[in-house]
């Protein structure tokens, strides 16, 4: 929990207020122009409700580790997760945290012009100025010393992170951190998992970069394993400022 809070504090913005909303497995930290806890909770319940109802009738959606194709009508969040799974070759639940962050964030834009929604290692950002997200990468010397700086320029963007060495999410690889930048939260989340699955050793970083850059919708990529780092696309790495006290 300490590591999670330390990570979250790194993206704090002086002009935005911060608050936490937790519903079941969903634990969000939000930065917005004003306090919106009640609205955020309603949005979480709404989109979790869509997921839970669909999974109740289609249990394979939650179980499969393979790409999932939808047959029949489904909520947009389900369609986006399934589409991301087909593009990246992993199960649709690999996209769930990024999907929730994005859909809650977009819902909050009816109440605030700027918002950052963090859902574990997955972030939805819509701000008018650059934001730096710190990268927690386990025992890597880069962990908490570098950040990924993005300039949304008023347009929504998602940054999602997968790790084969920390956290509870399923990863078949050994990367300390794989961060993906995309306009789609579902795609960024699923792609981070898929790309991470290709990193078993430091020598795999370059081939994982080549794999990741061919996923439609991936605009930036960072892979960290130990003392090695690989970059692709529109990413800017910056040193993190040490906190006083």
C-alpha atoms as a printed R data frame, in Angstrom:
    type eleno elety resid chain resno       x       y       z
1   ATOM     1    CA   UNK     A     1   0.000   0.000   0.000
2   ATOM     2    CA   UNK     A     2   2.860   2.403   0.762
3   ATOM     3    CA   UNK     A     3   4.339   1.884  -2.682
4   ATOM     4    CA   UNK     A     4   0.953   2.449  -4.283
5   ATOM     5    CA   UNK     A     5   0.462   5.753  -2.471
6   ATOM     6    CA   UNK     A     6   3.992   6.895  -3.282
7   ATOM     7    CA   UNK     A     7   3.333   6.165  -6.937
8   ATOM     8    CA   UNK     A     8   0.062   8.021  -6.854
9   ATOM     9    CA   UNK     A     9   1.522  11.139  -5.282
10  ATOM    10    CA   UNK     A    10   3.930  11.552  -8.167
11  ATOM    11    CA   UNK     A    11   1.248  12.654 -10.596
12  ATOM    12    CA   UNK     A    12  -0.336  15.214  -8.254
13  ATOM    13    CA   UNK     A    13  -1.027  18.625  -9.805
14  ATOM    14    CA   UNK     A    14  -1.010  21.863  -7.824
15  ATOM    15    CA   UNK     A    15  -4.118  23.189  -9.578
16  ATOM    16    CA   UNK     A    16  -6.174  20.022  -9.007
17  ATOM    17    CA   UNK     A    17  -7.675  18.507  -5.867
18  ATOM    18    CA   UNK     A    18  -7.184  14.806  -5.147
19  ATOM    19    CA   UNK     A    19  -9.475  12.173  -3.682
20  ATOM    20    CA   UNK     A    20  -9.830   8.410  -3.498
21  ATOM    21    CA   UNK     A    21 -12.832   6.235  -4.388
22  ATOM    22    CA   UNK     A    22 -12.823   2.480  -3.734
23  ATOM    23    CA   UNK     A    23 -15.586   0.079  -4.819
24  ATOM    24    CA   UNK     A    24 -14.859  -3.636  -4.447
25  ATOM    25    CA   UNK     A    25 -11.674  -4.385  -6.434
26  ATOM    26    CA   UNK     A    26 -11.682  -0.943  -8.055
27  ATOM    27    CA   UNK     A    27  -9.505   1.550  -6.159
28  ATOM    28    CA   UNK     A    28  -9.226   4.913  -7.896
29  ATOM    29    CA   UNK     A    29  -7.236   8.017  -7.078
30  ATOM    30    CA   UNK     A    30  -8.596  11.035  -8.906
31  ATOM    31    CA   UNK     A    31  -7.223  14.517  -9.580
32  ATOM    32    CA   UNK     A    32  -9.892  16.991 -10.692
33  ATOM    33    CA   UNK     A    33 -10.744  20.681 -10.561
34  ATOM    34    CA   UNK     A    34 -13.069  20.041  -7.605
35  ATOM    35    CA   UNK     A    35 -14.180  17.310  -5.237
36  ATOM    36    CA   UNK     A    36 -16.260  14.769  -7.142
37  ATOM    37    CA   UNK     A    37 -16.258  11.688  -4.928
38  ATOM    38    CA   UNK     A    38 -19.983  11.001  -5.209
39  ATOM    39    CA   UNK     A    39 -20.039  11.370  -8.987
40  ATOM    40    CA   UNK     A    40 -16.939   9.197  -9.299
41  ATOM    41    CA   UNK     A    41 -18.486   6.471  -7.153
42  ATOM    42    CA   UNK     A    42 -21.647   6.525  -9.281
43  ATOM    43    CA   UNK     A    43 -19.569   6.172 -12.446
44  ATOM    44    CA   UNK     A    44 -17.588   3.269 -10.992
45  ATOM    45    CA   UNK     A    45 -20.793   1.498  -9.983
46  ATOM    46    CA   UNK     A    46 -22.280   2.141 -13.432
47  ATOM    47    CA   UNK     A    47 -19.391   0.670 -15.402
48  ATOM    48    CA   UNK     A    48 -18.701  -2.143 -12.944
49  ATOM    49    CA   UNK     A    49 -22.400  -2.928 -13.250
50  ATOM    50    CA   UNK     A    50 -22.077  -3.279 -17.020
51  ATOM    51    CA   UNK     A    51 -19.102  -5.609 -16.565
52  ATOM    52    CA   UNK     A    52 -20.667  -7.719 -13.839
53  ATOM    53    CA   UNK     A    53 -23.958  -8.119 -15.711
54  ATOM    54    CA   UNK     A    54 -22.200  -9.139 -18.928
55  ATOM    55    CA   UNK     A    55 -19.904 -11.588 -17.138
56  ATOM    56    CA   UNK     A    56 -22.884 -13.121 -15.347
57  ATOM    57    CA   UNK     A    57 -24.310 -14.100 -18.733
58  ATOM    58    CA   UNK     A    58 -20.971 -14.673 -20.492
59  ATOM    59    CA   UNK     A    59 -18.591 -16.203 -17.961
60  ATOM    60    CA   UNK     A    60 -15.948 -17.019 -20.566
61  ATOM    61    CA   UNK     A    61 -15.295 -13.272 -20.893
62  ATOM    62    CA   UNK     A    62 -13.777 -13.245 -17.414
63  ATOM    63    CA   UNK     A    63 -11.957 -16.576 -17.680
64  ATOM    64    CA   UNK     A    64 -10.307 -16.716 -21.079
65  ATOM    65    CA   UNK     A    65  -6.688 -15.718 -21.647
66  ATOM    66    CA   UNK     A    66  -7.288 -15.700 -25.393
67  ATOM    67    CA   UNK     A    67  -8.784 -12.987 -27.629
68  ATOM    68    CA   UNK     A    68 -12.542 -12.737 -27.160
69  ATOM    69    CA   UNK     A    69 -15.054 -12.037 -29.909
70  ATOM    70    CA   UNK     A    70 -18.468 -10.673 -28.969
71  ATOM    71    CA   UNK     A    71 -21.609 -12.238 -30.358
72  ATOM    72    CA   UNK     A    72 -24.642 -10.027 -29.956
73  ATOM    73    CA   UNK     A    73 -25.206  -6.684 -28.239
74  ATOM    74    CA   UNK     A    74 -22.917  -5.531 -25.431
75  ATOM    75    CA   UNK     A    75 -22.088  -2.329 -23.515
76  ATOM    76    CA   UNK     A    76 -19.405  -0.142 -25.085
77  ATOM    77    CA   UNK     A    77 -16.891  -0.904 -22.322
78  ATOM    78    CA   UNK     A    78 -17.232  -4.623 -23.097
79  ATOM    79    CA   UNK     A    79 -16.856  -4.005 -26.827
80  ATOM    80    CA   UNK     A    80 -13.708  -1.944 -26.273
81  ATOM    81    CA   UNK     A    81 -12.140  -4.568 -24.005
82  ATOM    82    CA   UNK     A    82 -12.911  -7.314 -26.524
83  ATOM    83    CA   UNK     A    83 -11.512  -5.256 -29.398
84  ATOM    84    CA   UNK     A    84  -8.339  -4.618 -27.403
85  ATOM    85    CA   UNK     A    85  -7.979  -8.328 -26.685
86  ATOM    86    CA   UNK     A    86  -8.231  -9.137 -30.387
87  ATOM    87    CA   UNK     A    87  -5.625  -6.524 -31.317
88  ATOM    88    CA   UNK     A    88  -3.154  -7.649 -28.653
89  ATOM    89    CA   UNK     A    89  -3.713 -11.408 -28.404
90  ATOM    90    CA   UNK     A    90  -4.620 -11.561 -24.706
91  ATOM    91    CA   UNK     A    91  -7.843 -12.083 -22.769
92  ATOM    92    CA   UNK     A    92 -10.266  -9.143 -22.441
93  ATOM    93    CA   UNK     A    93  -9.847  -8.856 -18.673
94  ATOM    94    CA   UNK     A    94  -6.273  -7.715 -19.320
95  ATOM    95    CA   UNK     A    95  -7.938  -4.446 -20.344
96  ATOM    96    CA   UNK     A    96 -10.274  -3.993 -17.384
97  ATOM    97    CA   UNK     A    97  -8.320  -1.520 -15.228
98  ATOM    98    CA   UNK     A    98  -7.495   0.760 -18.138
99  ATOM    99    CA   UNK     A    99 -11.081   0.560 -19.377
100 ATOM   100    CA   UNK     A   100 -12.527   1.533 -15.992
101 ATOM   101    CA   UNK     A   101 -10.075   4.432 -15.619
102 ATOM   102    CA   UNK     A   102 -10.941   5.766 -19.067
103 ATOM   103    CA   UNK     A   103 -14.715   5.449 -18.785
104 ATOM   104    CA   UNK     A   104 -14.816   6.993 -15.317
105 ATOM   105    CA   UNK     A   105 -12.487   9.762 -16.479
106 ATOM   106    CA   UNK     A   106 -14.575  10.572 -19.537
107 ATOM   107    CA   UNK     A   107 -17.692  10.630 -17.379
108 ATOM   108    CA   UNK     A   108 -16.048  13.111 -15.015
109 ATOM   109    CA   UNK     A   109 -15.308  15.473 -17.901
110 ATOM   110    CA   UNK     A   110 -18.946  16.572 -17.691
111 ATOM   111    CA   UNK     A   111 -18.037  18.133 -14.317
112 ATOM   112    CA   UNK     A   112 -14.380  19.152 -14.662
113 ATOM   113    CA   UNK     A   113 -12.272  20.403 -17.570
114 ATOM   114    CA   UNK     A   114  -9.180  18.537 -16.389
115 ATOM   115    CA   UNK     A   115  -8.958  15.106 -14.785
116 ATOM   116    CA   UNK     A   116  -6.465  12.367 -13.996
117 ATOM   117    CA   UNK     A   117  -7.860   8.980 -12.967
118 ATOM   118    CA   UNK     A   118  -5.413   6.419 -11.607
119 ATOM   119    CA   UNK     A   119  -6.490   2.796 -11.295
120 ATOM   120    CA   UNK     A   120  -3.418   1.041  -9.904
121 ATOM   121    CA   UNK     A   121  -0.804   1.264 -12.644
122 ATOM   122    CA   UNK     A   122  -3.283   2.492 -15.238
123 ATOM   123    CA   UNK     A   123  -3.981   6.181 -15.787
124 ATOM   124    CA   UNK     A   124  -6.453   8.224 -17.819
125 ATOM   125    CA   UNK     A   125  -5.341  11.820 -18.377
126 ATOM   126    CA   UNK     A   126  -7.110  14.826 -19.830
127 ATOM   127    CA   UNK     A   127  -5.221  17.997 -18.922
128 ATOM   128    CA   UNK     A   128  -4.290  21.246 -20.634
129 ATOM   129    CA   UNK     A   129  -0.618  21.067 -19.602
130 ATOM   130    CA   UNK     A   130   2.028  18.311 -19.308
131 ATOM   131    CA   UNK     A   131   1.790  15.620 -16.632
132 ATOM   132    CA   UNK     A   132   4.569  13.382 -15.327
133 ATOM   133    CA   UNK     A   133   3.662   9.882 -14.150
134 ATOM   134    CA   UNK     A   134   6.275   8.174 -12.018
135 ATOM   135    CA   UNK     A   135   7.180   4.590 -12.889
136 ATOM   136    CA   UNK     A   136   7.407   2.005 -10.121
137 ATOM   137    CA   UNK     A   137   9.539  -0.814 -11.501
138 ATOM   138    CA   UNK     A   138  10.221  -3.096  -8.549
139 ATOM   139    CA   UNK     A   139  13.920  -3.566  -7.797
140 ATOM   140    CA   UNK     A   140  15.106  -1.837 -10.974
141 ATOM   141    CA   UNK     A   141  17.451   1.115 -10.302
142 ATOM   142    CA   UNK     A   142  15.120   3.190 -12.495
143 ATOM   143    CA   UNK     A   143  12.171   2.579 -10.152
144 ATOM   144    CA   UNK     A   144  10.751   5.840  -8.758
145 ATOM   145    CA   UNK     A   145  13.696   7.755 -10.249
146 ATOM   146    CA   UNK     A   146  12.239   8.377 -13.695
147 ATOM   147    CA   UNK     A   147   8.842   9.400 -14.949
148 ATOM   148    CA   UNK     A   148   6.928   9.392 -18.201
149 ATOM   149    CA   UNK     A   149   6.036  12.941 -19.209
150 ATOM   150    CA   UNK     A   150   3.057  13.375 -21.499
151 ATOM   151    CA   UNK     A   151   1.482  16.501 -22.923
152 ATOM   152    CA   UNK     A   152  -2.172  15.692 -23.724
153 ATOM   153    CA   UNK     A   153  -2.760  19.223 -25.072
154 ATOM   154    CA   UNK     A   154  -6.357  18.979 -23.952
155 ATOM   155    CA   UNK     A   155  -6.971  15.569 -25.524
156 ATOM   156    CA   UNK     A   156  -7.554  12.345 -23.534
157 ATOM   157    CA   UNK     A   157  -4.672   9.880 -23.307
158 ATOM   158    CA   UNK     A   158  -4.070   6.714 -21.299
159 ATOM   159    CA   UNK     A   159  -0.871   5.307 -19.794
160 ATOM   160    CA   UNK     A   160  -1.053   1.711 -18.608
161 ATOM   161    CA   UNK     A   161   1.622  -0.366 -16.889
162 ATOM   162    CA   UNK     A   162   2.149  -4.108 -16.551
163 ATOM   163    CA   UNK     A   163   4.819  -5.866 -14.493
164 ATOM   164    CA   UNK     A   164   6.055  -9.432 -14.322
165 ATOM   165    CA   UNK     A   165   7.806  -8.856 -10.982
166 ATOM   166    CA   UNK     A   166   5.379  -6.795  -8.884
167 ATOM   167    CA   UNK     A   167   1.640  -6.584  -8.299
168 ATOM   168    CA   UNK     A   168  -1.143  -9.155  -8.540
169 ATOM   169    CA   UNK     A   169  -2.032  -8.883 -12.219
170 ATOM   170    CA   UNK     A   170  -1.246 -11.860 -14.446
171 ATOM   171    CA   UNK     A   171   1.901 -11.510 -16.555
172 ATOM   172    CA   UNK     A   172   3.800 -14.308 -18.262
173 ATOM   173    CA   UNK     A   173   6.952 -12.197 -18.638
174 ATOM   174    CA   UNK     A   174   9.674 -10.899 -16.342
175 ATOM   175    CA   UNK     A   175   9.814  -7.177 -17.147
176 ATOM   176    CA   UNK     A   176   9.883  -4.866 -14.133
177 ATOM   177    CA   UNK     A   177   7.599  -2.453 -15.990
178 ATOM   178    CA   UNK     A   178   6.004  -2.146 -19.408
179 ATOM   179    CA   UNK     A   179   4.274   1.208 -19.939
180 ATOM   180    CA   UNK     A   180   2.080   1.824 -22.971
181 ATOM   181    CA   UNK     A   181   0.682   5.149 -24.171
182 ATOM   182    CA   UNK     A   182  -2.501   5.167 -26.259
183 ATOM   183    CA   UNK     A   183  -5.681   7.122 -26.858
184 ATOM   184    CA   UNK     A   184  -7.525   4.009 -25.651
185 ATOM   185    CA   UNK     A   185  -7.322   2.859 -22.035
186 ATOM   186    CA   UNK     A   186  -8.480  -0.638 -22.944
187 ATOM   187    CA   UNK     A   187  -5.837  -0.962 -25.640
188 ATOM   188    CA   UNK     A   188  -3.036   0.482 -23.510
189 ATOM   189    CA   UNK     A   189  -3.801  -1.944 -20.676
190 ATOM   190    CA   UNK     A   190  -4.106  -5.044 -22.861
191 ATOM   191    CA   UNK     A   191  -1.035  -4.066 -24.895
192 ATOM   192    CA   UNK     A   192   1.068  -3.599 -21.754
193 ATOM   193    CA   UNK     A   193   0.206  -7.151 -20.697
194 ATOM   194    CA   UNK     A   194   0.778  -8.600 -24.157
195 ATOM   195    CA   UNK     A   195   4.111  -6.839 -24.679
196 ATOM   196    CA   UNK     A   196   5.241  -7.787 -21.184
197 ATOM   197    CA   UNK     A   197   4.600 -11.437 -21.977
198 ATOM   198    CA   UNK     A   198   7.390 -11.201 -24.572
199 ATOM   199    CA   UNK     A   199  10.067 -10.136 -22.073
200 ATOM   200    CA   UNK     A   200  11.702 -13.095 -20.326
201 ATOM   201    CA   UNK     A   201  15.203 -11.566 -20.213
202 ATOM   202    CA   UNK     A   202  16.982  -8.292 -20.977
203 ATOM   203    CA   UNK     A   203  17.849  -9.570 -24.432
204 ATOM   204    CA   UNK     A   204  14.115  -9.694 -25.239
205 ATOM   205    CA   UNK     A   205  13.547  -5.950 -24.830
206 ATOM   206    CA   UNK     A   206  14.202  -5.017 -28.451
207 ATOM   207    CA   UNK     A   207  12.015  -7.757 -29.922
208 ATOM   208    CA   UNK     A   208   9.250  -6.782 -27.485
209 ATOM   209    CA   UNK     A   209   9.559  -3.182 -28.709
210 ATOM   210    CA   UNK     A   210   9.237  -4.412 -32.297
211 ATOM   211    CA   UNK     A   211   6.156  -6.434 -31.343
212 ATOM   212    CA   UNK     A   212   4.563  -3.559 -29.458
213 ATOM   213    CA   UNK     A   213   5.050  -0.894 -32.083
214 ATOM   214    CA   UNK     A   214   3.098  -3.013 -34.544
215 ATOM   215    CA   UNK     A   215  -0.010  -3.017 -32.341
216 ATOM   216    CA   UNK     A   216  -2.441  -0.544 -33.876
217 ATOM   217    CA   UNK     A   217  -3.137   2.286 -31.450
218 ATOM   218    CA   UNK     A   218   0.104   2.123 -29.446
219 ATOM   219    CA   UNK     A   219   1.710   5.585 -29.651
220 ATOM   220    CA   UNK     A   220   4.426   5.163 -27.020
221 ATOM   221    CA   UNK     A   221   6.151   2.359 -25.137
222 ATOM   222    CA   UNK     A   222   8.634   1.977 -22.273
223 ATOM   223    CA   UNK     A   223  10.100  -1.355 -21.162
224 ATOM   224    CA   UNK     A   224  12.221  -1.617 -18.006
225 ATOM   225    CA   UNK     A   225  14.049  -4.721 -16.843
226 ATOM   226    CA   UNK     A   226  16.764  -4.364 -14.254
227 ATOM   227    CA   UNK     A   227  19.300  -1.796 -15.476
228 ATOM   228    CA   UNK     A   228  18.008  -1.819 -19.054
229 ATOM   229    CA   UNK     A   229  15.362   0.358 -20.625
230 ATOM   230    CA   UNK     A   230  13.785   0.375 -24.084
231 ATOM   231    CA   UNK     A   231  11.741   3.190 -25.622
232 ATOM   232    CA   UNK     A   232   9.490   3.630 -28.629
233 ATOM   233    CA   UNK     A   233   7.296   6.382 -30.004
234 ATOM   234    CA   UNK     A   234   6.119   9.614 -28.477
235 ATOM   235    CA   UNK     A   235   7.573   9.207 -24.996
236 ATOM   236    CA   UNK     A   236   9.666  11.590 -22.924
237 ATOM   237    CA   UNK     A   237  11.481  10.236 -19.876
238 ATOM   238    CA   UNK     A   238  12.339  12.738 -17.137
239 ATOM   239    CA   UNK     A   239  14.066  12.427 -13.747
240 ATOM   240    CA   UNK     A   240  11.746  12.612 -10.770
241 ATOM   241    CA   UNK     A   241  12.357  15.338  -8.244
242 ATOM   242    CA   UNK     A   242  13.182  14.071  -4.764
243 ATOM   243    CA   UNK     A   243  10.506  14.978  -2.234
244 ATOM   244    CA   UNK     A   244  11.512  17.170   0.686
245 ATOM   245    CA   UNK     A   245  11.104  15.879   4.208
